[in-house]
Amino acid sequence: MSDHDFVSGGKPIPIERGEGASLYTGDGTEYVDAGASFACTPLGHSHPAVVEAVQEQVEKLTFVDSSFPVEARENAYASLIAATPDGLESAWFCNSGTEANEAALKFARSATGESTIVAATRSFHGRTMGALAATWKDTYKKPFEPLAGDVEFVPYGDGEELADAVDDETAAVILEPIQGEGGINVPPTGYLETARELTDEAGAALVLDEVQTGMGRTGSMWACENAGVTPDILTTAKGLGNGLPVGAVAVQDWIADGAASHNATFSGGPVVTAAVHATISTLVEEDVPANAAEIGEYLTTELEAALGDEIREVRGEGLLIGIELKRGANRIARDLALEHQVLALPAGRTVLRLLPPLVIDESHADQLVEALSAVIAPDTNADQ
Ligand SMILES: *Cc1c(COP(=O)(O)O)cnc(C)c1O
């Protein structure tokens, strides 16, 4: 295997089975998943509640279109609305994060009658033409232009620049409450509140993309709750079905009332919504977000103590953690995987991202710290 294979995405680790925070190859080697499932398995791999719900549903009714009421979808709908902040009273299911953002931008344009979208530098909202237009990185966009137009970018975290950009022609401001792919960037306190005030004044929709930050990842069900801000439109996907492909858009009434026709064949299919209901119910009943908060704080503190001078910063919230390194993250991720059986993700050139299932305990956290110390600060640790 060459470095290039690894960097471009191929990893020579044939995963066969998963359980909790662990992944196993055919020969029984165990890997700790601190990013391999991309925030898609908040309850851990093949969680029994989700497996059972999906198995039952796929046998009973695999698919019928969403114009027919189906118990699985109705349950998922009710649990999603109950789990989202007050004020978000309607939702639409889709199949992925990019599709959720695509719908959010369409809903915002049709409900406001305006077209301009304000997005942030270093944002990531997905790879279909509309969501991609609101995504920052040129290498993702340039080869596919022209994209859906009218997107203005402002520096993430800067309330004054945002104020300059938002006006009567703004349909939506779309932001991640904490940027994931862009490097685990936490905005200054008050930034989301400023975005809320500006969009209210302009009659624009505030879209918070919680595809990565949602489903308990940051220690609350949604990161916007930590900031005390309710968006007009909240998008979710990744962890929503604990590994099944499903997304959703939750909206306030004025968006629901003003949105023009939009739908998808597989919207709210019985099997994925059975997974959604089981996932949300388990997250809530077992208070999994609180575990993410507690272990996230423990892990962050231990990482800071162990890595100290060898890194620039540990940042994030809950179990959305970025380690700003003093060197390239790709090689660190590779060494972690091949030498220590820990699977983590780069987020940009020098940031290593940890996105473990939210059910990890202190011993998993200790294991992560030990492996990271061995790779990042081998000299310091040789004496111990
Ligand atoms: C992953 C991600 C998306 C895109 O989701 P897909 O399911 O890959 O389309 C959008 N926004 C954020 C914040 C993400 O992390």
The ligand as a Gaussian input file, in Angstrom:
#p B3LYP/6-31G(d) Opt

LIG

0 1
 C      -21.568000      14.891000       5.723000
 C      -22.180000      16.246000       5.718000
 C      -23.096000      16.639000       4.730000
 C      -23.426000      15.773000       3.546000
 O      -24.093000      14.608000       3.915000
 P      -24.162000      13.391000       2.882000
 O      -25.050000      12.409000       3.551000
 O      -22.765000      12.907000       2.663000
 O      -24.750000      13.930000       1.624000
 C      -23.668000      17.887000       4.833000
 N      -23.384000      18.714000       5.854000
 C      -22.531000      18.366000       6.835000
 C      -22.273000      19.312000       7.957000
 C      -21.886000      17.129000       6.787000
 O      -21.012000      16.790000       7.742000

